[in-house]
Amino acid sequence: MWVLELLYFIYFFLKLRLEVPFYSQEEYRNLVTLRARRLAKRYNMKIYVKGKPQPGFLAANHTSYLDPIVVEAIKAGGAVSKVEVKNYLLFGPIASKIGMLWVKRENRKSRTGVIQQLNKWDAVNDPLWIFPEGTTSSFGSLAPFKMGVFKAAEKTGHMIQPLVFCYDNPLVDWGNTGSEKDLFKSILDFYKNKIHTNVYCFWMKPMKVGPGKAQEVAEELHRRMLIYINRFERARE
């Protein structure tokens, strides 16, 4: 019954929320990874991974409300996220503990502040997920990349470690109904419609950003990611 499964989902995050004070950040990240893998398995979300990550900024595409579960199931780390998530019931404290950098997208000062933090970030010892699109894109597509992480990689000398992941069910796309994207409505639909998906994840070759090469590397990574998305992110036949 979908209501019971929804209650389990709430219990899952409530438990994580209550555990926040009792673990170091590293311990908590490992706990989140373990729980994310269990949650994916419970709901028959099969995650296939090829390759292994190297140290650097973790850059991934962004399509679905399931993305945070996928990336944390693969490799624990903080992320850059819109500040609205901070106020979500249960999610905000969990995200803060993992190590979230909050940004007000419409506020130039806030965006500049996050970029300054990225420019000082120790991406080798403190994993950080970044979605270069800056927002979600539709199933089977990839929005243009923003330059923040590429400029930070240029400045710090850290590599960019890309991960491209592809779903095989368009129903996991927030906007597949044409309505406004909403996290909680999407979660309800996930349970009510018993949505299942496979997720094909590929760790790509790390990319170095040389002086003055941020735009060039961003365009090259976008091109390479789109090859995978065009190949694997297709509806089931």
C-alpha positions in Angstrom: 0.0 0.0 0.0 1.5 3.3 -1.1 0.5 5.1 2.1 2.6 2.7 4.2 5.6 3.1 1.9 5.3 6.9 2.1 5.3 6.6 5.9 8.4 4.5 5.7 10.0 7.2 3.6 9.2 9.8 6.3 10.5 7.5 9.0 13.7 7.0 7.0 14.4 10.7 6.9 13.2 11.3 10.5 15.7 8.8 11.7 18.5 10.4 9.8 17.4 13.8 11.2 17.5 12.5 14.8 20.9 11.0 14.3 22.5 14.3 13.2 24.0 15.2 16.6 25.6 11.8 17.3 28.1 11.5 14.4 31.0 13.4 13.0 30.5 14.7 9.4 32.6 11.9 7.9 30.7 9.2 9.9 27.4 10.7 9.0 28.2 10.9 5.3 29.0 7.1 5.4 25.8 6.5 7.2 23.8 8.4 4.5 25.5 6.4 1.8 24.6 3.1 3.4 21.0 4.3 4.0 20.6 5.6 0.4 21.7 2.3 -1.0 19.1 0.5 1.2 16.4 2.9 0.1 17.2 2.5 -3.6 17.1 -1.3 -3.1 13.8 -1.2 -1.3 12.1 0.6 -4.1 13.7 -1.4 -6.9 15.8 1.5 -8.1 18.7 -0.4 -9.6 21.9 1.6 -9.8 24.6 0.4 -12.1 28.0 2.0 -11.8 30.9 1.9 -14.2 34.3 3.2 -13.2 35.7 4.7 -10.0 36.0 8.3 -8.9 39.3 10.2 -8.6 39.8 13.2 -6.3 38.4 16.5 -7.4 35.1 18.4 -7.7 32.3 15.9 -8.3 30.3 17.2 -11.2 27.0 15.6 -12.3 24.0 16.2 -14.4 20.6 16.9 -12.8 17.2 15.6 -13.8 15.2 14.2 -10.9 14.2 14.4 -7.3 16.0 11.0 -7.1 19.4 12.5 -7.9 20.4 13.2 -4.3 19.7 9.5 -3.4 21.7 8.3 -6.4 24.8 10.5 -5.9 24.9 9.9 -2.1 24.5 6.1 -2.7 27.6 6.2 -5.0 29.9 8.6 -3.1 29.2 10.6 0.1 29.8 14.3 0.0 28.4 17.7 0.4 26.8 19.7 -2.4 25.9 23.1 -3.7 22.1 23.6 -3.4 19.5 26.3 -3.5 18.8 27.8 -0.1 15.1 26.8 -0.2 16.1 23.2 0.5 17.4 24.4 3.9 13.8 25.0 5.0 12.4 21.7 3.8 11.1 19.6 6.7 13.7 17.0 7.7 15.9 17.5 4.6 17.5 20.8 5.6 19.3 19.6 8.8 20.4 16.4 7.1 21.8 18.4 4.1 23.6 20.8 6.4 25.2 18.0 8.3 26.5 16.4 5.1 28.1 19.7 4.2 25.8 21.8 2.0 26.8 25.1 0.5 23.6 27.2 0.2 23.0 29.7 -2.6 20.2 32.1 -3.3 20.1 31.8 -7.1 18.5 35.2 -7.6 20.9 36.9 -5.3 24.2 37.9 -7.0 26.0 38.4 -3.7 25.0 34.9 -2.6 26.2 33.4 -5.8 29.5 35.3 -5.5 29.9 34.1 -1.9 29.5 30.4 -3.0 32.1 30.9 -5.8 34.5 32.3 -3.3 34.1 29.3 -1.1 34.6 27.0 -4.1 37.8 28.9 -4.9 39.2 27.8 -1.5 37.6 24.3 -1.4 39.8 21.3 -0.7 38.2 19.1 -3.2 40.7 16.3 -2.7 39.9 15.8 1.0 36.3 17.1 1.2 34.1 15.7 -1.5 31.6 18.2 -3.0 28.9 17.5 -5.5 28.1 20.2 -8.0 25.4 20.2 -10.7 26.8 22.5 -13.3 23.4 23.1 -14.9 22.4 25.0 -11.8 18.9 23.5 -12.0 17.2 20.4 -13.3 16.8 19.7 -17.0 14.2 17.6 -18.7 14.6 13.8 -19.3 16.9 13.1 -22.2 18.4 16.6 -22.3 21.2 18.6 -20.7 21.0 22.3 -19.9 24.0 24.6 -20.5 26.6 24.6 -17.8 27.3 27.5 -15.5 30.9 28.4 -15.0 31.3 28.3 -11.2 32.9 24.9 -10.8 35.1 25.3 -13.9 36.4 28.6 -12.7 37.1 27.1 -9.3 38.9 24.2 -10.8 41.0 26.6 -12.9 41.9 28.7 -9.8 42.5 25.9 -7.3 44.2 23.4 -9.7 41.8 20.6 -8.6 40.5 18.2 -11.2 36.9 18.0 -12.1 35.6 14.4 -11.7 32.4 14.1 -13.8 29.7 11.6 -13.2 26.9 11.2 -15.8 23.9 9.2 -14.8 20.9 8.2 -17.0 17.4 7.0 -16.0 15.3 4.7 -18.2 12.0 6.0 -16.9 10.8 9.5 -17.9 8.4 9.6 -15.0 11.3 10.4 -12.6 11.6 13.8 -14.3 10.1 16.5 -12.1 8.6 18.2 -15.1 7.3 15.3 -17.1 3.7 16.3 -16.6 4.3 19.8 -17.7 3.3 21.2 -14.3 5.5 23.2 -11.9 8.3 21.2 -10.4 7.6 20.3 -6.7 9.6 18.0 -4.5 6.8 16.7 -2.3 4.3 16.2 -5.1 6.9 14.3 -7.0 7.6 12.1 -4.0 3.8 11.4 -3.6 3.6 10.5 -7.3 6.6 8.2 -6.9 4.7 6.1 -4.3 1.2 6.3 -5.7 2.3 5.3 -9.2 4.9 2.8 -8.0 7.6 4.3 -10.2 10.6 2.1 -10.8 13.7 2.9 -12.7 17.2 1.7 -13.6 20.0 4.3 -13.2 23.1 3.9 -15.4 26.1 5.8 -13.9 29.4 6.4 -15.5 32.5 7.9 -13.9 34.1 9.8 -16.7 37.8 10.7 -17.1 38.8 13.5 -14.8 39.3 16.9 -16.5 42.0 19.4 -15.8 41.2 23.1 -16.3 44.2 25.0 -17.5 44.6 28.8 -17.3 41.9 30.5 -19.4 40.4 27.1 -20.3 37.2 27.1 -18.1 34.8 27.8 -20.9 36.5 25.3 -23.2 36.4 22.5 -20.6 32.8 23.2 -19.7 31.7 22.9 -23.4 33.7 19.7 -23.8 32.2 18.1 -20.7 28.7 19.1 -21.8 29.4 17.5 -25.2 30.7 14.3 -23.6 27.8 14.0 -21.1 25.2 14.5 -23.8 26.6 11.5 -25.7 25.7 9.3 -22.7 22.4 10.9 -22.1 21.4 10.5 -25.8 22.4 6.9 -25.7 21.0 5.7 -22.3 18.3 8.2 -21.2 15.5 6.8 -23.2 12.1 5.5 -22.2 11.7 1.8 -21.8 10.3 0.1 -24.9 
